[in-house]
Structure formats: structure tokens, C-alpha cells
């Protein structure tokens, strides 16, 4: 688990599907329902690394209608390659399997770091997102070398950069997004302000979307329903993943915000959607208030031997209990 590279290999970084309102779900055909259920591919990173084509085929066969990509940080910077596949090859495989991709996670460390702010990676990775036919370019994490050193000034700079990035993305037909973990809910400065509040309060809703990761928000003591009420229509995407009942504890707050992130990440546990502590039925009822357009099942760590069984179980719960 841990810093973005290691985090991208071992732990966690968003459920995607076009949500058209509770009143229409029941009139959808079975396949139309399934097409709304997305998977964040980070969930299957090991399987993708072993055989991307076969893994994507199996994901489609389970019934998933679309996937959210994560950038292959192990290849040359901005190479556009995913698990050894070119962007064009990946697009073809997705199309061959009836999978769409509305959103992708990309790496913009320099763009979000004070004293740097270069937009080269933004422009290069926007081209990749466009080539895949995506609508959203999502930043999944603050610069990892700042994680345990973040300040309110860093969050204000990131908010300003998100607005700038949002203007550029809008000009090319994308929308920039921001995905949370738990760092954003730590308290900063003498006023104990949360970084997430800085980002939400200082970004233009027309330019910047938020992808709410339910696991990390709830583990940070933030209730999604409260966020929807306070910031209506800001959460256009969700990561739907569940908290294991054996580790429900809040991981931010008094006495916890100074704990090194590695220690926090080593003491969490994920589980299949519907088997943990998150009340997704209540959350999905407020999808319209949130502004939901796409959601993605995700599980940063799978403990079942068969990863496909795990994502099938989550898929079935969402299909049968949340959107039927």
C-alpha cells in the first residue's frame, strides 16, 4: 500500500456508470442496468499486469459496463502505455469487449506542487484521456512526497491549479476531477481546517468535479450524506468500496493526524461491497443530490484467492440491491 507508486502496487487509490435517476432504474433492461456498473481497474492491477487482455475480457463477462483506468506509472513517463499496451491497443480491447471508459486516473505531481506547477504532464495525459474517449481526467492523490508535510497553503495551491487545469481540460473536451483519500480530511493550521474543505470551497464547480471515495471519506469521519447536503451536485463520480467490519475505526482526528501515512495504510482493511460497514442503500438514495454521473466499484486490497470472484460479488450486490 503506501506512496502512490507503492500505493498503486499494494494498496489503494474510484464505481463508474451513468446514473440516470432512481425512477428509471426499474424500467431498464438487465443489460442497461449492468452498463451503469463500472470498475476502477486498480482493483485488478495484478491480474492486468499478468494478462491485461484476458483480465478485461473476464471483467466484461461478469457484466461490468465500463472501467476507470489508472495510469501505468511503471512505464516511461507519459508513454501512454497500460500494462504494455499502447493507448490505441487498450481502446480496441475495451471496444471488443463492450467496455466503455468515462474516466481515468492520471499523475500530476509537478502540476500540483508549489514552486513547480508545470502543465506539460496535464497536456500530455489529456491527450491520452481523449484518445481513450474519456470524459474525466482525475487526479487521484496529492504529490506523494508531500503527503505527510501538507499545509493549507499546499491545498490552496492545488485548488488554484485545479481551476487552471479545469480551464484547459474544458477547452479540449474534458473535465478535471479530484479523488480523495484520508489526507484531505486531516486538520491543518491553527484553525484546524480540513484540506478537503479548501479544495471544495476554492474550486469552480463548472470546471472541477469531485470523485468521492466512500471508503476513505467514511474512515476519515466524513459522512457522504453530509457532504452531499453541504456541497450539492459536486460529487459527479463515486468510488464504491466497503470497510471491513474488523477495522471500522476512524483514522483521522485528534492524536491521529500526525501518524505517518504508512502506519495508517498498514492498519486498514477492505472488503467486497455489501459485506462491510457502509450503508450504501442510504447513500444511493441521494445520488441526485450528490450530482452523480458515474460510479465505480473498487477494492484496493482483495483477500480472496480468486480476484474475479471478489469483483463478481461486489457487482452482484450493487446490481441486485442498489440499482434494481
TORFIMI-248246 format. One line per field, with one value per residue: x negated, y, z of N, C-alpha, C, CB in turn; residue number from 1; residue in one letter. Coordinates in steps of 0.02 Angstrom, whole numbers. Glycine has a CB too. Layout:
! TORFIMI-248246
n.X = c(X  ...)
n.Y = c(Y  ...)
n.Z = c(Z  ...)
ca.X = c(X  ...)
ca.Y = c(Y  ...)
ca.Z = c(Z  ...)
c.X = c(X  ...)
c.Y = c(Y  ...)
c.Z = c(Z  ...)
cb.X = c(X  ...)
cb.Y = c(Y  ...)
cb.Z = c(Z  ...)
i = c(NUM  ...)
aa = c(A  ...)
! end
This chain:
! TORFIMI-248246
n.X = c(-44  -44  -151  -115  -170  -203  -85  -2  -36  -15  90  211  299  590  834  903  1028  1158  1277  1448  1553  1666  1798  1793  1722  1789  1854  1760  1675  1598  1464  1446  1449  1334  1236  1217  1137  978  800  656  500  385  414  392  258  146  186  207  77  23  97  171  268  346  393  474  571  632  682  779  862  917  1009  989  1004  920  755  638  485  315  165  20  -106  -227  -288  -381  -380  -230  -207  -94  -62  17  0  -90  -21  19  104  197  211  266  388  448  461  548  662  687  733  848  836  842  752  758  683  519  377  240  69  11  -94  -196  -123  -40  -121  -187  -296  -329  -222  -211  -128  -148  -132  4  59  7  61  194  213  201  314  414  392  433  565  619  708  673  528  444  367  286  225  133  -32  -145  -264  -237  -143  -144  -179  -95  -15  103  79  28  144  223  149  161  299  307  232  309  419  357  313  437  491  409  437  573  567  523  617  634  659  585  548  551  493  514  417  372  294  340  438  379  338  277  163  184  317  371  419  491  412  492  602  545  514  643  709  639  634  699  858  903  791  716  733  779  726  791  722  790  748  628  673  773  697  624  707  801  963  1043  1176  1188  1092  1148  1259  1200  1119  1195  1218  1083  1015  981  936  914  818  855  833  804  794  706  779  700  611  662  625  604  484  426  407  401  244  215  185  52  -8  -117  -84  -109  -97  37  95  58  144  276  424  504  659  778  909  1056  1035  977  963  1024  1168  1237  1361  1430  1346  1351  1480  1472  1413  1446  1444  1310  1258  1219  1144  1065  1015  897  852  733  592  462  378  384  433  478  434  469  481  575  692  713  738  851  942  957  1009  1131  1199  1216  1291  1408  1454  1439  1467  1574)
n.Y = c(-57  110  257  340  263  140  130  120  -4  -88  -46  68  180  237  185  168  224  275  369  380  417  372  340  285  170  47  24  -8  -121  -280  -281  -146  -98  -159  -98  20  -4  15  -20  18  -1  -17  -105  -230  -239  -326  -438  -378  -341  -465  -521  -424  -418  -536  -517  -401  -451  -546  -462  -393  -501  -533  -434  -299  -133  -28  42  120  188  176  264  192  193  130  126  216  391  472  391  336  204  55  -76  -130  -113  -9  150  151  13  -29  40  -26  -157  -134  -91  -206  -288  -230  -132  27  180  307  384  420  393  499  559  698  761  865  972  1002  1045  1169  1295  1227  1175  1147  1118  1021  880  875  916  817  700  726  710  572  532  584  509  385  407  462  559  621  679  625  671  573  586  691  765  637  648  747  707  683  807  906  1067  1200  1295  1220  1151  1259  1302  1188  1193  1310  1268  1163  1232  1301  1192  1140  1235  1218  1082  1091  1163  1068  971  892  857  905  810  771  653  585  532  496  597  722  748  770  887  1051  1184  1325  1345  1224  1176  1078  998  954  1037  1157  1128  1103  1224  1317  1290  1296  1246  1223  1189  1095  932  819  663  558  455  333  244  301  427  399  324  428  497  576  598  540  584  703  778  784  864  982  1017  1017  929  921  802  710  587  427  319  162  67  -48  -53  -159  -255  -287  -185  -46  78  257  353  477  635  701  673  581  635  661  541  439  413  288  203  216  166  35  -19  -44  -113  -184  -237  -340  -255  -224  -314  -254  -112  0  94  79  82  191  292  284  325  460  500  590  714  721  737  635  553  450  293  188  27  -22  -102  -89  -182  -354  -500  -624  -776  -791  -663  -623  -680  -602  -471  -503  -532  -406  -336  -405  -374  -234  -227  -301  -249  -110  -42  -101)
n.Z = c(0  9  -28  -186  -298  -235  -170  -278  -316  -207  -122  -103  -209  -369  -428  -580  -683  -789  -712  -707  -630  -498  -533  -657  -652  -631  -748  -838  -948  -912  -960  -982  -854  -803  -879  -815  -709  -653  -648  -556  -619  -544  -445  -501  -528  -518  -592  -716  -747  -767  -872  -972  -1075  -1062  -933  -944  -1029  -945  -846  -919  -951  -828  -818  -803  -863  -892  -867  -757  -790  -728  -726  -798  -704  -701  -822  -950  -922  -963  -1072  -1120  -1111  -1054  -951  -1041  -1157  -1295  -1298  -1402  -1425  -1303  -1307  -1415  -1364  -1259  -1328  -1405  -1308  -1266  -1170  -1096  -1061  -954  -873  -805  -700  -671  -666  -588  -516  -520  -570  -465  -363  -261  -320  -430  -535  -671  -826  -921  -908  -885  -1009  -1094  -1040  -1047  -1183  -1192  -1118  -1199  -1315  -1273  -1264  -1151  -1026  -910  -826  -696  -544  -433  -309  -195  -225  -191  -117  -31  58  202  240  205  194  231  135  31  -7  -48  -157  -237  -261  -338  -448  -492  -540  -646  -721  -747  -833  -945  -976  -1005  -1123  -1213  -1212  -1098  -921  -772  -625  -449  -335  -175  -30  133  180  146  238  358  489  471  508  625  639  620  496  366  230  124  128  89  -44  -99  -72  -144  -278  -444  -481  -608  -675  -605  -550  -417  -360  -255  -141  -55  46  100  139  237  328  372  451  389  334  190  158  227  161  33  60  103  -4  -133  -287  -319  -324  -441  -474  -398  -292  -251  -121  13  194  296  426  532  550  581  626  642  556  558  648  817  886  788  665  648  632  538  366  310  419  448  331  337  426  389  312  174  95  6  -82  7  107  213  323  269  232  94  34  87  43  -98  -120  -118  -234  -337  -272  -242  -368  -449  -586  -636  -568  -482  -440  -322  -247  -147  -90  -112  -31  -56  -138  -271  -373  -467  -423  -312  -368  -438  -337  -276  -385  -404  -288  -297  -415  -382  -259  -254  -374  -432)
ca.X = c(0  -85  -156  -75  -195  -192  -13  29  -50  4  146  267  312  640  880  922  1083  1202  1334  1500  1609  1698  1861  1784  1684  1831  1878  1703  1664  1544  1400  1442  1429  1264  1192  1205  1092  909  746  591  455  334  436  367  192  101  212  193  5  8  129  221  322  389  425  527  624  667  720  838  905  954  1065  970  1015  866  699  597  415  265  107  -33  -164  -288  -319  -411  -334  -186  -214  -27  -55  52  -16  -123  22  25  170  240  224  312  453  475  480  609  717  701  768  907  822  829  713  777  638  455  333  178  18  -7  -132  -228  -71  -8  -172  -208  -364  -334  -161  -214  -68  -165  -100  76  75  -9  107  260  215  214  384  455  383  473  635  641  738  643  458  448  306  305  188  85  -101  -158  -319  -211  -86  -148  -203  -46  8  161  54  25  212  246  115  192  364  294  209  366  457  320  317  506  500  378  474  636  552  511  673  630  669  537  579  506  512  487  401  387  253  380  482  340  344  215  159  209  390  390  460  479  390  546  643  509  522  712  730  599  634  758  897  910  726  685  777  750  741  792  705  831  709  582  711  804  643  598  758  844  1019  1061  1240  1174  1055  1196  1301  1160  1091  1238  1200  1011  984  1005  914  903  786  897  796  831  749  711  808  648  571  706  603  588  411  402  433  355  194  206  165  -21  -33  -141  -35  -124  -69  110  113  46  192  343  443  560  700  825  965  1115  1017  944  999  1052  1239  1241  1430  1445  1305  1375  1543  1456  1369  1462  1420  1237  1238  1185  1149  1033  987  850  833  660  568  390  345  429  405  497  385  494  499  635  749  723  771  918  984  973  1053  1198  1233  1237  1345  1469  1477  1432  1493  1629)
ca.Y = c(0  166  311  324  205  81  132  96  -75  -129  -28  98  242  261  145  212  208  333  363  420  432  313  325  249  107  -13  13  -27  -192  -307  -258  -74  -89  -180  -49  76  -25  19  -47  51  -56  -27  -164  -291  -220  -384  -478  -340  -345  -533  -532  -370  -434  -587  -488  -357  -494  -575  -408  -382  -559  -528  -390  -229  -96  19  39  180  170  211  271  142  232  90  134  282  446  497  348  316  131  23  -147  -148  -98  61  178  127  -58  -33  62  -79  -212  -114  -91  -275  -320  -192  -92  98  211  377  420  389  424  520  580  768  783  930  1021  1019  1061  1239  1305  1191  1195  1136  1086  975  815  884  917  752  648  743  678  501  526  596  453  330  426  478  624  650  668  629  670  527  594  747  742  590  667  797  680  694  876  951  1125  1233  1329  1169  1138  1317  1300  1135  1217  1356  1229  1125  1279  1312  1130  1134  1278  1185  1022  1111  1186  1011  925  851  891  881  787  758  595  591  477  521  656  783  758  790  958  1088  1253  1339  1341  1153  1171  1017  1010  942  1097  1206  1110  1112  1294  1361  1268  1313  1186  1212  1167  1042  882  780  592  542  387  323  211  347  481  373  308  491  528  620  559  562  620  771  811  798  919  1042  1033  981  921  924  735  681  517  394  254  122  12  -60  -55  -223  -247  -297  -124  10  137  319  356  546  669  716  622  535  669  661  473  431  383  217  166  216  122  -35  -41  -38  -174  -176  -297  -336  -209  -257  -358  -215  -68  58  89  104  94  260  336  285  362  531  507  651  771  722  754  576  536  385  264  134  -20  -27  -133  -79  -245  -412  -553  -688  -803  -778  -592  -616  -696  -543  -416  -527  -524  -335  -321  -433  -335  -170  -239  -328  -212  -37  -10  -141)
ca.Z = c(0  29  -77  -245  -336  -195  -158  -339  -322  -150  -81  -133  -237  -383  -464  -635  -728  -800  -667  -739  -585  -469  -565  -720  -645  -635  -816  -880  -960  -871  -985  -972  -784  -794  -911  -770  -657  -676  -605  -558  -637  -492  -408  -533  -555  -525  -647  -777  -761  -790  -938  -975  -1122  -1032  -874  -966  -1055  -889  -814  -961  -946  -765  -831  -797  -925  -906  -820  -746  -795  -689  -769  -785  -682  -704  -887  -960  -908  -1016  -1131  -1144  -1110  -999  -947  -1103  -1214  -1314  -1287  -1456  -1414  -1247  -1331  -1457  -1321  -1223  -1377  -1424  -1252  -1248  -1111  -1106  -1008  -948  -828  -791  -650  -702  -618  -599  -457  -529  -582  -402  -313  -259  -345  -494  -570  -743  -853  -975  -898  -893  -1080  -1123  -1016  -1075  -1249  -1181  -1098  -1259  -1361  -1246  -1265  -1083  -1012  -850  -808  -623  -504  -380  -246  -196  -236  -137  -73  15  95  275  251  175  231  199  76  -22  -31  -85  -222  -277  -284  -393  -505  -518  -581  -708  -759  -770  -892  -1002  -993  -1037  -1190  -1257  -1209  -1038  -858  -723  -564  -392  -296  -107  15  200  196  136  295  416  506  458  531  692  639  610  435  328  161  77  128  49  -114  -120  -67  -186  -348  -484  -493  -680  -702  -565  -520  -364  -360  -184  -121  5  98  133  172  298  375  397  492  349  308  122  155  249  107  -21  80  108  -70  -181  -357  -330  -324  -504  -477  -333  -284  -207  -91  80  251  330  492  583  558  565  662  608  550  565  707  871  901  732  604  642  622  470  322  302  476  439  274  355  477  362  276  127  86  -51  -71  36  163  264  369  235  215  26  14  104  2  -168  -123  -125  -292  -374  -233  -249  -436  -476  -657  -645  -507  -495  -387  -312  -185  -151  -73  -114  11  -86  -185  -338  -378  -508  -379  -270  -404  -456  -278  -270  -442  -393  -234  -325  -464  -352  -201  -257  -435  -461)
c.X = c(-46  -99  -136  -102  -181  -117  23  16  -16  66  199  268  380  700  901  977  1127  1265  1390  1561  1646  1761  1853  1751  1729  1854  1821  1701  1606  1477  1392  1423  1355  1216  1177  1155  1020  860  685  538  398  350  403  297  145  122  199  120  -13  36  187  281  371  427  483  586  665  709  784  887  944  1015  1049  978  959  813  667  524  374  201  52  -97  -230  -322  -349  -358  -296  -191  -146  -17  -22  36  -47  -83  18  95  220  259  275  382  487  500  544  669  736  741  828  899  809  782  728  725  572  418  266  133  -4  -44  -161  -176  -42  -57  -192  -281  -377  -275  -161  -153  -84  -129  -25  95  62  41  179  267  229  288  430  451  423  548  663  669  704  569  453  378  321  274  145  15  -124  -215  -298  -162  -88  -175  -155  -26  71  140  49  94  240  214  146  260  356  274  265  410  423  323  387  521  469  418  540  624  540  565  671  653  619  574  527  535  477  462  417  347  294  425  445  349  276  220  190  284  417  436  441  460  446  592  611  520  593  732  694  591  701  796  906  847  698  738  741  774  735  777  738  791  668  619  740  752  613  649  804  901  1038  1125  1232  1138  1102  1239  1262  1134  1132  1210  1125  979  1009  985  904  857  825  855  812  775  759  734  756  607  613  681  589  512  383  433  380  309  179  176  90  -50  -57  -91  -47  -94  7  130  103  96  264  360  506  600  747  885  1026  1100  985  990  1035  1125  1249  1313  1450  1407  1332  1442  1532  1411  1382  1437  1344  1215  1206  1198  1119  1010  946  840  757  646  492  350  396  396  428  442  405  519  563  698  765  760  840  965  1005  1021  1124  1235  1258  1296  1410  1498  1478  1463  1550  1696)
c.Y = c(60  213  290  265  142  74  103  22  -115  -107  11  170  263  236  189  186  268  323  407  430  371  293  284  181  47  -26  -7  -102  -215  -280  -183  -58  -103  -129  10  59  -26  -10  -3  -4  -66  -89  -227  -280  -279  -428  -444  -344  -413  -545  -482  -389  -483  -559  -443  -397  -523  -523  -395  -440  -562  -484  -316  -194  -48  14  108  158  203  209  222  179  194  96  203  336  467  455  330  241  107  -52  -171  -134  -24  85  153  54  -67  -13  7  -137  -196  -117  -163  -311  -281  -150  -19  122  285  418  383  428  438  551  651  798  853  985  1046  1039  1134  1245  1269  1212  1184  1098  1038  909  820  880  849  699  663  712  604  490  535  537  392  346  444  548  660  631  679  626  629  540  657  721  699  610  722  769  695  764  927  1008  1153  1269  1281  1157  1198  1319  1246  1157  1265  1319  1187  1170  1291  1250  1119  1176  1246  1124  1040  1131  1128  958  876  891  862  861  774  702  598  525  503  583  720  798  769  865  992  1159  1264  1335  1271  1144  1109  1034  1001  1003  1151  1192  1122  1186  1340  1337  1284  1250  1172  1183  1105  996  847  708  569  468  374  292  262  404  457  354  371  529  576  578  584  602  692  811  829  859  985  1066  997  985  923  855  695  608  492  333  217  63  10  -67  -121  -212  -255  -235  -63  77  197  328  427  576  679  657  575  569  672  592  466  392  308  176  163  165  49  -61  -29  -103  -161  -241  -286  -292  -249  -302  -320  -169  -10  46  119  116  166  309  341  322  436  544  572  713  778  747  696  565  466  359  202  91  -22  -64  -131  -141  -300  -469  -622  -711  -787  -706  -581  -633  -635  -488  -437  -518  -451  -314  -344  -394  -269  -178  -257  -285  -137  -5  -49  -108)
c.Z = c(0  -29  -146  -284  -299  -182  -218  -348  -267  -113  -117  -149  -230  -413  -522  -676  -733  -758  -694  -694  -563  -507  -628  -712  -658  -705  -863  -892  -916  -894  -975  -900  -775  -824  -866  -715  -684  -625  -612  -565  -588  -451  -435  -561  -565  -584  -714  -796  -789  -860  -944  -1019  -1092  -973  -894  -995  -998  -852  -853  -954  -881  -774  -826  -865  -942  -852  -815  -746  -740  -728  -749  -769  -687  -772  -893  -951  -971  -1080  -1160  -1143  -1046  -1001  -1013  -1166  -1231  -1299  -1339  -1447  -1357  -1269  -1373  -1414  -1282  -1270  -1396  -1370  -1228  -1185  -1131  -1052  -1008  -911  -820  -738  -683  -649  -634  -540  -465  -536  -516  -347  -318  -280  -410  -538  -645  -768  -911  -968  -906  -967  -1113  -1103  -1036  -1144  -1242  -1163  -1158  -1307  -1338  -1247  -1197  -1078  -954  -845  -734  -592  -442  -312  -251  -211  -177  -92  -23  66  170  291  223  223  197  136  17  -50  -70  -154  -266  -302  -343  -456  -535  -561  -648  -752  -786  -830  -954  -1024  -1028  -1109  -1239  -1251  -1151  -978  -808  -659  -510  -350  -228  -79  86  218  193  196  360  427  500  486  599  696  626  550  397  256  111  72  85  -25  -138  -121  -116  -258  -380  -502  -567  -711  -668  -535  -463  -369  -287  -173  -54  63  136  168  238  350  405  438  455  321  239  119  178  195  50  -4  81  40  -124  -252  -370  -342  -384  -512  -406  -343  -231  -182  -17  132  287  403  548  596  539  591  616  610  550  628  759  886  844  671  594  633  550  427  313  359  471  387  291  406  453  325  236  124  27  -33  -47  94  221  302  334  215  145  3  29  59  -69  -174  -134  -185  -330  -337  -240  -318  -472  -550  -670  -577  -524  -433  -383  -247  -188  -134  -73  -75  -11  -133  -256  -342  -417  -469  -335  -308  -430  -397  -268  -324  -428  -339  -261  -372  -430  -295  -208  -318  -466  -447)
cb.X = c(50  -150  -226  -70  -270  -232  11  5  -126  -52  124  319  294  623  942  864  1122  1220  1316  1521  1656  1714  1899  1743  1655  1890  1911  1637  1650  1544  1392  1509  1471  1253  1223  1270  1111  891  730  579  426  330  512  415  159  100  287  214  -35  36  155  189  294  348  374  500  594  617  677  818  865  908  1119  898  1078  892  647  617  388  256  80  -42  -154  -274  -268  -443  -372  -202  -252  -16  -123  130  47  -140  95  7  168  205  159  289  446  423  424  601  698  636  720  964  761  894  637  843  671  412  325  191  -41  56  -187  -273  -17  32  -233  -197  -413  -335  -148  -278  -19  -241  -117  98  34  -79  102  270  148  169  401  434  309  451  675  583  812  680  409  492  282  288  144  86  -149  -172  -378  -178  -82  -193  -272  15  -48  193  -14  -6  258  230  39  198  401  240  151  407  467  247  297  553  469  305  489  668  491  443  676  559  742  483  619  495  494  539  325  372  194  422  528  265  373  200  191  186  418  425  451  541  334  587  653  434  503  758  717  531  619  738  965  927  677  641  801  768  692  859  628  890  663  533  767  849  589  575  726  804  1080  1068  1292  1133  999  1241  1330  1101  1016  1308  1233  977  999  978  849  970  709  962  720  874  760  643  863  603  506  775  542  625  388  419  491  392  216  271  194  -50  22  -209  -36  -199  -90  136  72  -24  180  349  454  534  739  849  982  1149  969  890  952  1009  1283  1208  1478  1427  1232  1383  1583  1422  1378  1537  1439  1209  1191  1207  1113  973  1043  782  862  626  595  370  310  445  424  565  377  550  443  630  734  655  727  915  948  909  1027  1193  1185  1178  1324  1455  1434  1360  1438  1628)
cb.Y = c(0  141  337  383  212  83  203  135  -87  -131  10  84  244  296  121  225  147  342  383  387  480  327  387  291  101  -6  76  -4  -207  -384  -276  -40  -135  -248  -25  98  -95  91  -121  94  -43  34  -170  -312  -171  -425  -492  -267  -331  -584  -606  -306  -462  -647  -449  -308  -550  -608  -343  -373  -622  -500  -406  -222  -60  90  -14  217  188  179  342  95  255  18  122  287  505  569  285  342  98  36  -188  -218  -118  71  255  137  -96  12  126  -103  -230  -42  -52  -312  -330  -237  -120  138  198  382  431  384  378  569  533  809  734  929  993  960  1016  1269  1282  1113  1265  1098  1138  963  787  952  971  730  642  819  689  473  577  660  434  315  371  469  615  626  715  572  743  459  532  786  802  523  691  853  607  642  885  913  1179  1281  1362  1104  1122  1382  1286  1071  1253  1407  1184  1095  1345  1330  1071  1152  1347  1164  980  1169  1230  980  886  823  884  936  723  822  529  618  454  467  661  776  698  772  966  1090  1299  1407  1388  1127  1233  971  964  880  1123  1207  1036  1074  1318  1369  1192  1353  1193  1278  1223  1072  830  809  551  561  375  279  157  375  506  312  266  534  565  654  562  502  585  771  767  736  906  1030  1013  1010  976  958  698  721  510  372  261  97  19  -121  5  -261  -297  -354  -127  -2  121  380  321  589  630  736  583  503  738  694  420  395  417  205  200  287  140  -42  -3  23  -233  -157  -315  -407  -170  -297  -411  -175  -40  75  127  55  45  274  311  213  351  556  447  656  762  653  812  515  589  389  246  162  -91  43  -207  -23  -240  -432  -541  -682  -878  -828  -553  -660  -758  -516  -392  -601  -550  -293  -353  -506  -323  -136  -294  -396  -230  -19  -2  -212)
cb.Z = c(61  56  -79  -289  -351  -130  -144  -400  -321  -102  -23  -96  -303  -407  -419  -677  -704  -875  -594  -803  -618  -397  -580  -766  -574  -589  -842  -848  -1034  -874  -1058  -990  -738  -825  -975  -740  -629  -690  -623  -493  -704  -447  -411  -589  -508  -461  -638  -769  -698  -741  -946  -1001  -1187  -1011  -833  -1019  -1099  -841  -811  -1034  -954  -708  -786  -771  -921  -912  -844  -680  -864  -617  -767  -846  -612  -688  -944  -1030  -878  -1032  -1113  -1213  -1118  -1002  -930  -1102  -1200  -1390  -1287  -1525  -1397  -1189  -1373  -1506  -1272  -1195  -1439  -1437  -1194  -1240  -1072  -1107  -1018  -912  -760  -855  -587  -760  -618  -614  -442  -591  -626  -378  -322  -188  -293  -483  -557  -762  -877  -976  -828  -864  -1115  -1103  -940  -1079  -1286  -1125  -1044  -1293  -1366  -1175  -1294  -1034  -996  -787  -849  -596  -486  -400  -231  -129  -245  -166  -114  -23  85  307  218  154  236  248  90  5  27  -46  -212  -235  -226  -374  -484  -460  -544  -693  -716  -714  -880  -984  -930  -999  -1189  -1240  -1271  -1028  -832  -707  -576  -348  -333  -61  9  251  148  74  303  406  577  383  481  714  586  673  391  330  144  99  199  66  -124  -72  3  -156  -353  -547  -461  -714  -697  -509  -574  -295  -407  -152  -118  -12  67  83  126  282  340  339  547  291  357  77  197  313  81  -33  149  155  -74  -180  -397  -271  -258  -562  -518  -301  -265  -243  -103  80  299  329  502  563  514  593  702  641  488  502  736  934  958  714  603  703  638  470  255  298  541  420  213  384  542  314  326  57  150  -71  -136  -16  139  232  419  173  268  -20  51  178  0  -193  -58  -62  -339  -384  -159  -236  -435  -437  -700  -694  -456  -520  -399  -312  -177  -104  -5  -187  83  -123  -175  -357  -409  -570  -335  -247  -462  -478  -215  -273  -506  -374  -175  -362  -512  -325  -144  -254  -485  -433)
i = c(1  2  3  4  5  6  7  8  9  10  11  12  13  14  15  16  17  18  19  20  21  22  23  24  25  26  27  28  29  30  31  32  33  34  35  36  37  38  39  40  41  42  43  44  45  46  47  48  49  50  51  52  53  54  55  56  57  58  59  60  61  62  63  64  65  66  67  68  69  70  71  72  73  74  75  76  77  78  79  80  81  82  83  84  85  86  87  88  89  90  91  92  93  94  95  96  97  98  99  100  101  102  103  104  105  106  107  108  109  110  111  112  113  114  115  116  117  118  119  120  121  122  123  124  125  126  127  128  129  130  131  132  133  134  135  136  137  138  139  140  141  142  143  144  145  146  147  148  149  150  151  152  153  154  155  156  157  158  159  160  161  162  163  164  165  166  167  168  169  170  171  172  173  174  175  176  177  178  179  180  181  182  183  184  185  186  187  188  189  190  191  192  193  194  195  196  197  198  199  200  201  202  203  204  205  206  207  208  209  210  211  212  213  214  215  216  217  218  219  220  221  222  223  224  225  226  227  228  229  230  231  232  233  234  235  236  237  238  239  240  241  242  243  244  245  246  247  248  249  250  251  252  253  254  255  256  257  258  259  260  261  262  263  264  265  266  267  268  269  270  271  272  273  274  275  276  277  278  279  280  281  282  283  284  285  286  287  288  289  290  291  292  293  294  295  296  297  298  299  300  301  302  303  304  305  306  307  308  309  310  311  312  313  314  315  316  317  318  319  320  321  322  323  324)
aa = c(X  X  X  X  X  X  X  X  X  X  X  X  X  X  X  X  X  X  X  X  X  X  X  X  X  X  X  X  X  X  X  X  X  X  X  X  X  X  X  X  X  X  X  X  X  X  X  X  X  X  X  X  X  X  X  X  X  X  X  X  X  X  X  X  X  X  X  X  X  X  X  X  X  X  X  X  X  X  X  X  X  X  X  X  X  X  X  X  X  X  X  X  X  X  X  X  X  X  X  X  X  X  X  X  X  X  X  X  X  X  X  X  X  X  X  X  X  X  X  X  X  X  X  X  X  X  X  X  X  X  X  X  X  X  X  X  X  X  X  X  X  X  X  X  X  X  X  X  X  X  X  X  X  X  X  X  X  X  X  X  X  X  X  X  X  X  X  X  X  X  X  X  X  X  X  X  X  X  X  X  X  X  X  X  X  X  X  X  X  X  X  X  X  X  X  X  X  X  X  X  X  X  X  X  X  X  X  X  X  X  X  X  X  X  X  X  X  X  X  X  X  X  X  X  X  X  X  X  X  X  X  X  X  X  X  X  X  X  X  X  X  X  X  X  X  X  X  X  X  X  X  X  X  X  X  X  X  X  X  X  X  X  X  X  X  X  X  X  X  X  X  X  X  X  X  X  X  X  X  X  X  X  X  X  X  X  X  X  X  X  X  X  X  X  X  X  X  X  X  X  X  X  X  X  X  X  X  X  X  X  X  X  X  X  X  X  X  X  X  X  X  X  X  X)
! end
